[in-house]
Amino acid sequence: MSEKTKSGFVSIIGRPNVGKSTLMNKIIGQKIAITSSKPQTTRTKISTVYTKGNTQMVFVDTPGLHKAKNKLGANMVSTAKRSFNESDVCLYLIEADTYIGEQDENILSLLRTVDIPVILVINKIDKVEKVKVFETIEVFSKQGNFAEVVPLSAKNGKNIDTLLEVVEKYIPEGPFYYDPETLTDQPERQIVGEIVREKCLRCLGDEIPHGIAVTIESMKFNKGAVDIDASIICERESHKGMIIGKGASKIKEIGSKARIDIEKMLDKKVNLKLFVKIKENWRDSDYMLKNFGFIGDENDDYE
């Protein structure tokens, strides 16, 4: 008689910039979600699949919960809220800090309304003394009924195996959702676009990145290489100049760094061409948000 399988969805939530994407990438052992030091880097729900033995865990990286300033931001928050309501287990990611700000207060209020196990994950423990971690556990444990508490460092991988063992306890019996070899549900074109956007986030100043989107115009696989044309969408003429840079220096830097990561992912030589287009106020346009893949028909009620 074959061994029974277990499978379930695990949402990763938290305020912006606590390391959700870094954690998910470390679990999978491959870069799927982009990361940067800027908040609200993740804009859509991204799923990665971890399969080991008879257990499959689908980790869902969500946009950070924050106060929305436009329709894009409103959809990001809606996506995050809906994600953990549809999951079997929720990972609530925080940093080691005894202060509970407004964003975490709001998340804690939401978590008190869900019926699934919530695991408190304290990230970035490599940056603080152990006593700070213990103090954080004491403070946050009074704020919610957490099934487990796991301190870890997503960056260096400390206690990742412990987290996976803890999560597995709460995964229900059921058939696998994906082939065991699957790592993500994201199309290659989408991952490529996100890699380009990540390099924009890393190479440009604070003013521009939230007003940037990236679309893949074409992606052609040839015998020895992949030819990719991508457009960087910005909202203002002044931003276009900053993205291109003096003598095209900035866009060359973005393209060079993006190409390295894309080649690693595709395991092929990549010829990448970048273009810059202006779409004023695209973050408040339903048409453009749908066109860029940030919202679908199921998200039309986000306001």
N, C-alpha and C positions, 0 to 999 in steps of 0.2 A: 504493500500500500504506500503510495507516494506521500511525502511529507506535505502538510497543509502550508499554503503560502499566506503571507500577510502583506497588505498594501494600504497606503493611506497618504493623505495630503498634509503637509506640514507648512503652515504659514510663518513667515518671519516678519515681525512688525516691530516698530520702534520709531522714535523721532528721527529726523534727518541726520545723517552723518554719524551714526553709531556703529557702522560697520556691517550692515546687513548683506550687502553684495559681496564684501570680502569674505564673510563667513560662508556664504553659499558657494563661492568659487573654491574655497579651501576644501569644503566637503566633497565637491566633485573632482577636485584635482585639476581643474581646467578653467580658464577664464571664459565665463559665459556672460556674466553681468559686469558692466563697466563700473569703475570706481574713480573717485576723486575726492579732494578735500572739501569741495563745495557741496552744500546741502542740496537735496532734491535732485541728485544725479539720476536716480532711477525714476523713470516716468511711467512705465507700464509694468504689469504683472509679468514676471519672468519665472518659468518653472525649470528646475533641473531634476534629474532622476538619479537617485542613488540606489543601486541594487546590490545586495550582498546575500548570498545563500538563498533562503526562502522568503526574504523580506525585501520589499521595494518601498522606498520613501520618496515622495515627490515634494521637493522643497520649493516653496513659492516665495520669491523675493518681491516685496511690495514697496511702492513709493513711501517715503517717510511721511508720517502724519504731521501736518502743519496747517497753518491758517492760510487758506487759499486766497490768492489775489487776482486770479483770472480763471477762465473756463478750463484751461489746461490744469491749473492747480486744483480746481474743484474735482476734476475727473481723477487726478492722482489720489486724492483723499478718499473719494468714493471707491476706487479700486482697492485701496488698502483695507477699508472697512469691510467690503464684501468678501475679500479674500479669507480673512480669519473666520468669518461666519460659515464659509463653505469647507473648512478644514477639519481634520480629525484631531490635530494637535496644533497648538500655537506656541511659537517661541517669541517671548517678549525680550527684546535686546536692549540693554542699557549699558552705560559706563559706570565704573565704580565712583559713585558720588552720592552723598547723603542728602543733597538738596534735590527736592522734587519740584521741577518747574511746571509751568502751565501746560506745556505739550505732554509731559508724562502724566500730569493729573488727568488730562482728557483721555489719554490711552487707558489709564487705570480704571476710569469710569466706564469705558467701553468694555474692558475685559471682565468687569463684574457682571456683565449681562450675558456672557457666553457660557455655554454648557460643556465645552470641550476642555481637556487638560491644558493648562497654561504653564509652560516651563520658563522660569525667570533665568535669562542668560546674561551674565555680567561679562562684558567684553573689555578688551584692552587691559587685562590684569597685569600685563608685562610693563605697564607704565606707572603702576602705583604700588605702595607697600601693602603687604597682606592685611594689616590692620584696617586699611581703608576698605578692602573687599568685605571683611567681616562686618564693618559698620554699615556698609551699603545693604548687605543681606538683612541685617537687623531692622533697618528703616523700611525697606521695601516689603519685607515679609508681613509687616503690619498693615500694608495697604491692599493686599489681595490674597486670595486663597490659591497659592501656587502649588502645583503638583510636585515640582522639583526645583532646585536651584543649582545651576551649573556655572561656575566661573571659568572663563577661558580667554585665550588670545587667538582671535581669528587670523591675525597677521602671521604669527609664527606657528600656529597649529596646536598650541598647548591645550590639552583636554578636549580636543575635537572628537577623539575616539570615545571618551566618556559621554559626551553629549549624544552621540549616535546610539550608544547602548541605552541611555536613558529614554530617548525618543522611541526606540524600537519597542519598549515595554507597552507603549500606549497605541501602537499601530494595530488596527483590527485585522482579523482574518479576512481574506478575500483574494481574488485573482489579480495578477499584475495588470496595471494600466498600460504599461509600455513594454516593448521588447527589452530584455535585460541589457542589451548593448546600447540602448538609447541613453544619451546624456542630457538632452534638453528638447523642449518642444518648439524652440525658436528656429525659424528658417535661417539659413546661412546669410541671406541678404540682410535680414534684420540685425544679426550679430555684427556684420560688417559695418552697417550704418552706425551702430552704437559704438563700435571701436573708433570710427572717425570722430564721432561726437565727444568721446572721452578725450581724445587728443586735443580737441578744441577747448574743452574744459581745462585741461592741464596747461595749454600753451597761451591762452588768452587771459586778459584781466578780469576782474570781478564784474564789470559792468555788462559784458556781452553774453556770457554762456547761457543764462536762463532764456534768452531770446533766440536761441539757436536750435534748429532741427537739421537732421541729415536725411536725405532721400537717396536711394541707390537707383540711378537712372538706367543702368545696364550692367550686367555681370555675365561675361562670356567665357566659358571654359574652353581653352584651346589645348593643343597637345602638350605643350610644356609650360603653359602659364594661364593666368586668369586676368582678363582685361576688365577693369571696373571703372565706371564713370559715376561719380557721386556729387551731389549738390549740397552745399552748406546753405541753409536758409537762415537769413537774418531779417531784422525788422526795420533797420534804418540804413540810409546811404553811408552815414559815418561809420557804422559797424562794418560795412563791407570793406571799407578801406583798412580798418584795423585788422580784419581777418586776413586780408591779402598781405598787408605789411609793406614796408619800404622795399622796393625792388622784388616784390613777391616773396620776401624772406619768411614771413609768418606762415603763409599757406604751404610753402615748401617744407617747413619744419613739421607742420601738422601732417602733411602727406607722408613724409619720410617715417615718422614715428608710427603712424597708422599702418603703413605697409608692412613694417616689421611684425606687428601683432597679427595682421591678417594672414601673412605668409605662414606664421606658426600654426594658426588655426586650420588653414586649408592645406598645409603641407605642399604648397606649390609656389612658384614664382608669381608675383603679383605686379601688374602694371596698373597703377592707380592714378586717375585724373580727377582733380577736384575743381569744382566750379562754385561760385558764390552768387546767390540770388536773393533779391529783396522781396519779402512778402510782409507788408506792414500789418502789425497787430494780429499776426497769425494765431497767437495764443488765445485770442478771444473769438476766433472764427470757427463755428461748428464745421463748416465745409472743409477747411484746411486741417483741422484736428482729425477729422475722419480720413482725409486724404493721406495724412502722414501716419495714420495707424494708431493714434492715441486714444480714440474713442470709436466704439461700434454701436450698432443699433441697441444692444443690451444696456448701453450706458447713457441712453438719451434722457434719463431722469436724474442726472447728477446735480441739477441746480436745486 
